[in-house]
């Protein structure tokens, strides 16, 4: 019987442009354990420098799954930007590629080396269409898994408003039949995708697209699989998904239409009479994920809530929406996420309860309070929000429970600006 496996397969290394210099195998392995991730993708295996570190630092423990130098389990994964012309438009579509092992990863890198400068970016831009990339990968080894990344993102998603398509077939052509899984991205959740006919027979997964260790696991997928590549591949392709862990889609930075430079954010009712241009400067607005989903939506499935999960049509796994633990601690403490007080309290919770996922979904509020109050006494965190008289422990516990129950206030993101999700708690 396959086990319950928490995975995050959209990750980057320090060799990817715009990513933390602290992303090493050691830090990734330690962070994965703290987040509650059982198997993590390596990210960026096409980069020669990173691949050398992977080859030296990983030890295969199961077929296609490796142990890192500081612990943690990894499989070979990367994100590739396919850049090509189709139907008179320039296309830039990001694709996740999972490899059966180090040898196959190296062979794929050699196969695409003539189409990209692999040494320049861990997330290389490759002069191949999505169809051509999939065909090349499957010619190297038919066991590669190809997953369109953050499919609704305006600039780089398969369905994105800037360079995307209306169907998987439009993007992948003759290779579309092999595309069995899509990644939703931070600005949409499964419920937004359930009514899109093009996805009716495809599995929906969620990963973090982590650019730092702190953002690992902000979205995850829980599979019915054993920790080996073959079992994981089968679970993905056959949709053996227990549940997914999501951002609130409004938390993502492309949920609504808008123009961030002018501070213009447009809700569906506001954009209906618009002409696609910013009402202040008349430049084009960025069409958000919600808008794009509505263009392709063919039905609105009934959803129900229970036990912190959102349920949809038969055959579709449920999902839960969470807020990262350090954000909730920071909110309760009235401090920034990177401050010492927030880091020490978050670390104390993880040390006590094993992982952030466990804390956010299962640990009773009373136990969270006890650990937080103990940390407060130790680090003088008894004073929290200026207007709050409660100690830190109850505030953090209430914030976590409020998110579990979806009792939140949301200020949606747009045009590259993240939204905010605030738990509704009594701070008196």
DARA-V563001 format. One line per field, one symbol per residue. phi: phi as a letter, one per 20 degrees, with the letter a starting at -180 (. if undefined). psi: psi as a letter, one per 20 degrees, with the letter a starting at -180 (. if undefined). burial: b if it has 24 or more other C-alpha atoms within 12 Angstrom, else e. Layout:
phi: ???
psi: ???
burial: ???
//
This chain:
phi: .geececcdcbcdfeegndffeecgffffffgfffneecdffmmfffffffffffedecfdcgmdceefdnndccfbbdceecadblmcfdccececddfrfffffffgffdgfdaeffebfdfedecfgffffffffffafegddcgekfeggecegeffebecebfffedlfeffeedbcefnfeccggfefeegfdfddfdcccelfdbffegmfcbcddebefbgfffgffffemedfacdcffgfffecfdfrcffemecdegffefdedncffedmefeefefggffffdfdbcgfdcdamndddcfgneffbcdcdggfffffffemcffefgffffffffffffdnafffffdcffgfffggffffffffdmdgedggeedfffgffffffffffgemebdcdfealndfeccdfeceef
psi: pqroopqojnqrriippjqqijnrhghggghgghhkpgpqqhqkiiphghhhhghhiqpphrojpqprhkaqpqrpqrppoporppljqppoppppppqiagghghhgghhjhijrnhihphmqopmqrgggggggghhgpiiqppopqmhipghjqhjqhgkariqghhgiciihhiniqqphrhjrrhhhihjohhjhjqqprprhlpjrhhjqjhqrpoqnqqmqgggggggghjkmpgrqpqqphhhrjkgrqrohhjkppprghhihjrjjqpigijqproprggggghhipirnqpqqqpkiqpqbqpipqrrqprpqghghggghikrqhjqgggghgggggghgjgqhggghhhpqhhhggggghghghhjljhpcqhjqiqrgghggghgghgghjknqppoqrqljoqrqopqoroj.
burial: eeebbbbbbbbbbbbbeebeeebbbbbbbbbbbbbbbbbbbbbbbbbbebbebbbebbbbeebbbbbbeebbbbbbbbbbbbbbeeeeeebbbbbbbbbbbbebbbbbbebbbebbebbebbbbbbbbbbbbbbbbbbebbebbbbbbbbbbbbbbbbbbbbbbbbbbeebbeebbebbbbbbbbbbbbbbbbbbbebbbebbbbbbbbbbbbbbbbbbbbbbbbbbbbbbbbbbbbbbbbbbbbbbbbbbbbbbbbbbbeeebbbbeeebeeeebebeeeeeebbbbbbbbbbbbbeeeeeeeeeebbbbbeeebbbbbbbbbbbbbbbbbbbbebeeebbbbbbbbbbeebbbbbbbbbebebeebbbbbbbbbeeeebbebeeeeebbbbbbbbbbbbbbbbbebeeebbbbbbbbbbbbbbebe
//
